[in-house]
Amino acid sequence: MNLYLKYDTYLACRKILQEQFNKFQLSYTLKSFWEVEIKEELPRTMLDELSSSLNSYGIEVVGNHKSILIQKIKDTIIEMVYMEEKLPTSKTSSYLADKLNHRYGYISNLFSEVTYTSIENFIILQKIERVKELLITNELTIKEIAWKLNYSSVAHLSNQFKNVTGLTPSVFQRIINKRHST
Amino acid sequence: MQNGLINVLLADDDEDDRLFFREAFEKIKIKTRVKTVNDGVELMKHLIKNGNELPHILFLDLNMPRKNGMDCLLEIKRNNNLKDIPIAIYSTSASEEDIEETFVKGANVYIKKPSDFGTLKKILEEVITINWQYQTSGLNREAFLLNR
C-alpha cells in the first residue's frame, strides 16, 4: 500500500518549534517565520543544546544577537571609511555608538571577544585599504587622501601605512605602477 | 577563519627552517595544514600535478638549489591556474632591491626570516590572518602587500 502525502511546511515547523521549546521549558514568541523571541537570556550550554536539537530537524540557528551585531559593526565601519566626501570628524567611538544604539564599551568588548582583534585595529586596517585604493587610482594627492580620511597630517598617514604594510605609501605606489608597466 | 583548515605550502631547502616553520604553525591559534617541499623543482612539480590541492598561501624561500625562488615566482605568475595563489617570500635577505623586485614580480608578502621562534610565530599568525581577510572579505588582492 502506498500513501500519498501533502505537506503544510509552515504548520509542521511551528509544531516542531513548539515541541522543542517546550522540551527546554522556554516561553517564546514567533516574531516571524524566521525569528523567535525567547523571554529569558539563555546560558551558552543551553543554547548549544537547543541548536543541536533543532538541527536534527533540519532547522539551523543561523545567528545570534552577537554575531549579527558584529556584522553590523563591520558594515558600519566600512560604510564610514568609504563615505564619499570625508570621514566624519566626530569621534569614531561616539559615531559607532550612535549608529548602533549601544554603548561603545559594550560594542568594543564584544568585538574583541569574538573577532580576536580590536575595533581600533579593524578601523585602521580598513582605512589603510582605502588609502591603498586611492593611491592605486592615482586621482588624489597623498595630502588630499590624508584630509579625506581624517589623518592629522601626511606624516601621520605615512607612519600608520608603514606600520600596517611595512612599506611607505610612495614605495607602495611605485611597486603598483611598476607592476602595471611590465 | 572559523571554518576549516588553511592549507599552507612551504618551499625551503633548509631542513632546520622547515622544522622551525612547522612548529610555529602548530603553536598558532589558527588551524593550518602544512606541506613542505625541498626546492623549486619539487615545488613546481607539486603545484602542477593534477589532483593536488592548491595552497591558500605559499611561503617561498629565495635561495634554493636547482630552481630558485625568483624563477618559481615568475613561473607561477605566468601560469593561469596558479597565478592567484598568494605568495609570501620567506628569505634571509633583507635588501631593499630584493624586496621591491619580488613585490613587482607579484609577491604579496615579504618576510625576513626571524632568528627567534616567538617573532616567527607572531609574523606567521599575522600573515595568515591578513591573507584570510583578503580571501574572504572582498578586499582588493592587488593591494595585498606586506613587508615584515
Chai-1 contact restraints between the chains, C-beta under 6 A:
chainA,res_idxA,chainB,res_idxB,connection_type,confidence,min_distance_angstrom,max_distance_angstrom,comment,restraint_id
A,E129,B,L139,contact,1.0,0.0,6.0,A-B,restraint_1
A,K132,B,A143,contact,1.0,0.0,6.0,A-B,restraint_2
A,T165,B,L145,contact,1.0,0.0,6.0,A-B,restraint_3
A,T165,B,L146,contact,1.0,0.0,6.0,A-B,restraint_4
A,G166,B,L146,contact,1.0,0.0,6.0,A-B,restraint_5
A,G166,B,N147,contact,1.0,0.0,6.0,A-B,restraint_6
A,G166,B,R148,contact,1.0,0.0,6.0,A-B,restraint_7
A,L167,B,N147,contact,1.0,0.0,6.0,A-B,restraint_8
A,I175,B,F103,contact,1.0,0.0,6.0,A-B,restraint_9
A,I175,B,V104,contact,1.0,0.0,6.0,A-B,restraint_10
A,K178,B,V104,contact,1.0,0.0,6.0,A-B,restraint_11
A,R179,B,V104,contact,1.0,0.0,6.0,A-B,restraint_12
